[in-house]
Amino acid sequence: MKGENVSVIDGDITLKNRLLEYRGLVNSRLENMRPFSSASTLENAFEAAIFPGGKRLRPMLSILCGDIFNGVTNGLVDVAASVELLHIASLILDDLPSMDNADERRGKPSLHKVYTPHLAVLCGHGMVSQAMYLTTQAKLPDNACRKIVAELARCIGPHGMAAGQADDLEGVFESAHDNLLKIAAWKTGCLFRAAAYCGAVAGGASDADAAMLGECGLHFGIAYQIADDLDDVDGEDDPMRSFNIATLIGVDDARVELEKETSHAQRLAAKAKGSDALIRFIGMLQNV
């Protein structure tokens, strides 16, 4: 999750405009959450971490999946914003000196460099709490809210993103191919799965459709991680600096895996009626 370099909104003008509209909705929801904290230093840290922000790719996925079933509602946008808060929190914590020790994020100093590591920890954990709170305040049926909160909590925990980060830090690469994809599934794929699943649930999808789109999101997330790693190999970042599928299994094999995961995600998406935009969104990764 280092580079965040891969663009997936180029090439399809109609879809691009739709995604930009979704991004605007998420940004507006995040802006309306101000003030983020009663402590001025933490408020400033939240502001710096959230705005101007990145592509908002994960909340876009949430809205695309929910839009299939019930259009774009305020509750769906709330859930998408919650997903983005979890994503931002993961970046803040990943960048810490005790984790990936990254000096920059999106071409700017990492949050712990601008402020301090302890404030960055508080900001990251505060965003996790805020994400859960925002979901509970969304105008959604109680059962849907329960499912969404459970999925968000699960995806960031010891059987999800935390597990992936732990194995990444320990360099668990003995059987490179399988282990790398497993770590990609945990470290990156889990939040994509949650984004898709929670968006579908917020949109009123059946349990079967929500689970299917969650699985679609997982494979899209793995594909995204592979694409990002391929981009890092060609970019300025040191590809050996941390976990990198393209470097450790080879560029050619990584491209094969990218195609495989992308195609799998598209096949799953195609099972949902009205998912053409989602299928095209996933397919944009193949331009890497």
N, C-alpha and C positions, 0 to 999 in steps of 0.2 A: 504493500500500500504506500510505497514511497513516492513514486513519481507523479501520479495523477496526471500523466501526460497525454493519455489517449483521448482523442476527440471522437465522439460518437454522434455528433449532431451536424456533420457536414454531408452534403451530397443529395439530400432529399429535402427540397425547399419547403414543401407542404408540411412534412413531419417536423422539420427544424422549427418552423414558426409555431407549431403546436407545442413543442417542447419548451420553447422560449416563453410561451404563455404559462405553461406549468411552472417554470422556474420563477416567473414573476409572482405567481400566486404563493409559492413557498416563501420567497423573500418577503413578501408583504406580511405573511403570517409570522415570520420570525421577527420582523420589525415591530409588529404589534405586541410582542411579548415584553418590550421594554417597560420599565427597568428590569434587568435580569437579576440584580442583586441589590440588597440594602447596603452592602459594603462597596465603597466607590472603587477600590482597587480591583475587586472581583468583577464589578460592572464593566470596568475598562477592559479587563482581560476577555470577558465574554464578547464585547463589541469587536475587539481585535480578531478574535477567533472566528466569529460568525460572518463578519462583513469585511470585504465584499464577497468573500466565499468563492467556491469553485463552481463546477458545472451543475451541481445539484442533481447528479446522475441518479442516485438512489431514490430520492423523492420523486423524480420523474418516472422511474419504474413503478413506484407505488401508485401514482396517479394513473398511469397507463393501464395498470391492472384493475384498478377500481372503476375506471371510466368504462371499461368493457360492460359492466353490469348495471351501473346506475348513474352514469354521467359523473361530472366533477362536482362534488358536494363540499360544503365547509368541513364536515367531519373527515372526509378523505384528505383534504389539504392539511388538517391538523395532524393526521397520522403521518403524512408525508414529511411534515416539518419535524415530527418526533424522530423519524428515521434519520433525517439529516443531522439532528443534534447528536444522535449516537455516533454517526460517522465522524463528525467534527471531534467529539470526545475521544474517539479511537486514534485520530491523528495526533491530537495533543499528547496523549499518553505514549503513543509509539515514538514520538520525537524526543522524549525525555533522555537525559544523559544515562540513566540506568537501563534504558531500553535500546532504541536504535541510535541514540546519540546524534540526532540530525540537527545541524545548525540552521537549515533553511526549510521552508515549506512554501511552495508556489512562488519561489524566487524572492521570498522575504524571510527575515529572521524568524525562527521558530518561537512559539509563545514563551517558552521558558528562557529564551535569550532576551526577549523584550522585557519580560517581567522577572520571575524567578522560578526555579523548578517547583518549589512548594506551592506557589500560586497557580502554576500550570496544573498541578495535581488537583487542587481544589476546583479549578475551572472545569477540568475534565470530568471529575466526579459530579460536580454540580450540574453539568449538562446531561449526564445520565439520569439524574433525579428529575430534572426539568422535562426530559423526554417522556418519562413515565407519567408525570403529572399532567402534561399537555394531553396525552392520550386519554386520561380519565376525564378530562374536561370536554372532550369532543362530543358532539351531539350524535352519539351512536347508541344502539341498543346495548344493554348491560352485557349480554352474552358475547356480543362482538367485541366490546371493550375488554372483557376478560381474556378472550383468545388473543387479542393483539398485544396486551401487556405481557401475557405469558410468553408469547413468541419473541418479543423484544428482549425480555429478561433472559430467555434461554440463549438467544443468539450471541449475546455479549459475555456469557459466562464460561465456566470451566469445561463445558462441552461444546464451545463455540469459539468466538474470537480470542478469548483468553488462552484457550488450548493451542490455537494456531500460533499466537505470539510466543507462547512458552517454547514450543518446539522450534520455532524460528530462531529464538535466542540461543537455544541449546545446539542448534545445527544438526537436527535429526535428519540426516541425509543418507543413511546407510544404503538403503535401496532407493536411489535417487528418484526414479520415475514415479513410483507409487507414493512415496513419502512426500514428495514435492506437491503432487496434486492433492494429497490429503491436507497438507498445510494450507494450500490455496483455498480449499473448500472451507476450512475452519476460519482462516484469518480474513479472507475476503468474501468467499461465497456465502457465508452464514448471514451476513448483513444484507446481501442482495436477495437471499431467500426470504428473509424477514420482510424486506421492502415489498417484494412481490406478494407474499402471503398476506401481509397486513393490509396492503392496498386492496386486495381482492376481498378480504373479510369486511373492510370498511365499505366496500361497494355492494355488499349484500350477496356475495358469491356463496354457493353451496360449499359444504365441507370438502367435497371431492374436488370441485374446481379450485378452491383456495389452495388445497394441498398440491394439486397439479401445477398451479402457477408458482407456488413456492419452490417446487422442484425445478421448474423452468428458471426461476431466479437464481437458484444455486448454480446451475450449469452456466448461466450467463455470467455470474460472478467469477467463476473459475476461468472462463474465457477472457474476461476483462483483465484478470491478474496476469494471464499469459501474455495478452496483448500489451499490457503495461510493461512487462519485463522485456518483451521484444523491443519496445520503444526505447527502453533504457540502454539496451545493448548498442543501439545506433546513436544515442544521445550523449550528453556530456557527463551524465552520472557514472560513477564507477560501478559496473555491473557486479563486481565481486564484493561490494560493500555490505550486502546483506542478501537474504533469500532471493534468488533469481532463477526461475525455471529455465529461461532461455540459455543462460550460461551453463547451468549444471546438467541439462540433458541435451543441449545443443539447439541451435536456431532451427534447423530443419525439423527435428522432432517436436520442438515447441510449436511450430506452425501447423504440424499435423494435429497436435492436441487442440490448438485453437480452433481449427476447422471442425474437429470432432465435437468439442463442447458447444460451439456455436450452433452447429446443426442439431444437436440434441435439444438445446434450449428452444430452437425454433419449432421442432417437431412437437414439443410439449405445448408451446404457446398456440400452435395451430389447432389443438383440441378444443380450445375455447372459441365460441362463436364471436365474431366481431373483433378478432385480435390482429387484424392486418397491420395496424400501426405498431403493435408490440413486436410482431415478427420482423418488420422493417427496422425497427429500433435495434433489435438484437443483431440483425444482419450487418449493421454498419461497422461492427468490429472487424469484419472480414476485409475492410479496406486498409488495415494496418500492414 
